[in-house]
Amino acid sequence: MRQHDAVPLKGFLLLFTALAFAHLSAQLVGAGTVATVTQWLVMPALAGAVWYATRRPRNRLQRLLLVALGFSWLGDAVPALFEGGTRFLVMVALFLCAQITYAVAFWPFWRRSALRRPALAGYVLAFVVLLVLCVPGAGGSLVPVVCYGLCLTLMAVLATGVHPLTAGGGAVFLVSDGLIALGAFADWYAPPVQGFWVMVTYLAGQALIAAGVVRSHLTPTGTDVSGVPPLSAPRRAAGPPRP
C-alpha cells in the first residue's frame, strides 16, 4: 500500500464500520428505512477499503474480490425494485454471481483448501442438512436454491486455501445464507430479529474474506503469508506448491 493511500483507507474502514453498526442497530430496533439505506452503502464502503489497501497493479485475486463485492452490492440493492417471489429470485441470482466470482478467485488455491482434507466432510454435511431442512418448503425455487447452495459451499471450501481469515469469512457467509434459506423455506424457523442475525454474519463474512485476500499478499518477498506466489506473478521452477 502506498503512503498516500493510508488516509482514504482509514476513512473507508471507518465508514464501513459506522455503516455496519448503524445497519445492525437499525435491524435491532426495527428502523426499516435506515436498515435499507445502510445496506445499500456498506459493500461500496468495504470495496473502497479494499481498493486502497491493495497495490497497483492489483493481482487476479484482488480484482475478482472487487468484482464479487460489486455483485454483492447489487444483491443488496437491486431486489428492492421487485416484490414477492421475484425479489427473492433476483437476490439469489445476483449473489450466485458473487459466489461464482469468489469460487473462481479462490480456485488456484484448491490444493491447499479443505477440498483435499477431511474437513470437506463438515462442509458437505452442512450443505446436506440445510438442503433436507429446506426442500419441503422450496417448491418451484428448489433448482435455483440447490444450485446456489452448491456454489456457496464450494466457495466456502475453496476459501480455506487462501488465508485463515478468508476461511473464516467463507464459513460465516455460509451460515448467513443458511439462515436466509431457513427463513424462506422452513416454517418452524422464526428467531427474534432474524434480519440482525443474517446481516451480522453476512457483514462479518464479507469483511473477513476481504481482509484475508488483502493480507495474503503482504510480504516484501512477493509471496503471501502461506507461501503461495501471487497470482499475478509467474510460477517459479523451484518445486511444486505446498499441499
C-alpha positions, -999 to +999 in steps of 0.1 A: +000+000+000+013+034-009+017+060+018-008+085+003-034+057+003-033+054+041-058+083+048-085+072+024-081+036+036-087+046+072-117+067+060-133+038+042-127+014+071-143+039+095-172+043+070-177+006+067-176+002+105-201+030+110-225+018+083-223-018+097-230-006+132-259+017+121-274-011+100-272-037+127-287-012+152-315-005+128-322-042+125-325-045+162-349-016+167-369-021+135-358+011+117-366-002+083-356+029+063-322+032+080-316-005+076-323-004+039-302+027+031-272+014+051-274-020+034-271-002+000-239+016+012-220-009+032-205-030+004-193+000-016-175+012+016-158-022+020-148-022-017-133+012-012-112-001+017-100-030-004-092-006-033-069+015-011-054-015+008-041-032-023-012-023-045-014-014-082-015-032-104-038-055-085-034-092-090-062-115-102-074-125-067-078-089-056-096-078-088-120-107-085-126-098-049-137-063-060-160-079-087-176-102-061-182-072-038-198-054-067-222-083-073-229-084-035-238-047-036-262-054-065-277-083-044-282-059-015-298-031-036-315-043-068-340-067-052-357-037-036-370-029-070-391-061-071-417-077-049-426-112-037-410-143-051-393-123-079-375-103-053-361-134-037-350-149-071-333-117-081-314-117-049-304-153-053-293-147-089-271-117-080-255-134-050-250-165-072-228-143-094-209-132-063-203-168-051-192-179-086-168-150-087-154-159-053-150-195-063-132-186-095-109-163-075-101-189-049-097-219-073-059-215-078-056-223-041-076-255-042-047-278-034-043-261+000-080-260+007-104-283+025-112-298-009-083-322-002-087-326+036-111-344+059-127-310+068-145-313+035-169-337+052-181-309+075-190-286+047-208-314+028-227-323+059-237-287+064-250-285+029-269-317+031-286-308+064-296-274+051-310-290+020-330-315+039-345-288+061-354-265+032-365-289+004-401-294+018-408-257+015-388-248-015-414-256-041-406-242-075-375-225-062-358-258-055-335-259-085-321-224-081-317-229-044-298-262-048-275-245-075-269-216-052-262-239-022-236-259-042-218-228-053-219-213-018-205-244-003-178-247-030-168-210-023-166-217+015-144-248+009-121-231-015-118-201+008-099-223+032-069-224+008-064-186+006-059-174+042-072-183+077-093-151+077-108-159+043-116-194+055-134-179+085-152-155+062-164-182+038-177-203+067-196-173+083-210-164+048-223-200+046-240-196+079-256-163+069-271-176+037-282-208+055-302-185+079-318-168+049-327-202+034-343-214+067-362-182+070-376-185+034-384-223+034-386-236+069-419-227+086-407-237+121-377-213+119-387-179+134-359-165+156-363-130+171-348-102+150-339-126+122-326-098+100-300-090+126-285-125+126-285-127+088-267-094+085-242-097+113-230-129+098-231-115+062-211-084+071-186-104+092-182-129+064-176-103+037-152-084+059-132-115+068-130-126+032-117-092+021-092-090+050-079-124+042-074-116+005-056-083+014-034-100+040-025-129+017+000-107-003+018-086+023+053-100+024+081-080+008+095-111-010+064-113-032+049-144-016+019-145+006+019-154+043+012-190+033+040-194+008+019-193-024+032-169-051+009-141-060-014-150-088-001-122-110+034-135-107+049-163-129+054-196-113+090-205-103+105-238-112+118-244-076+093-271-069+056-279-066+033-258-044+027-269-008+000-294-004 
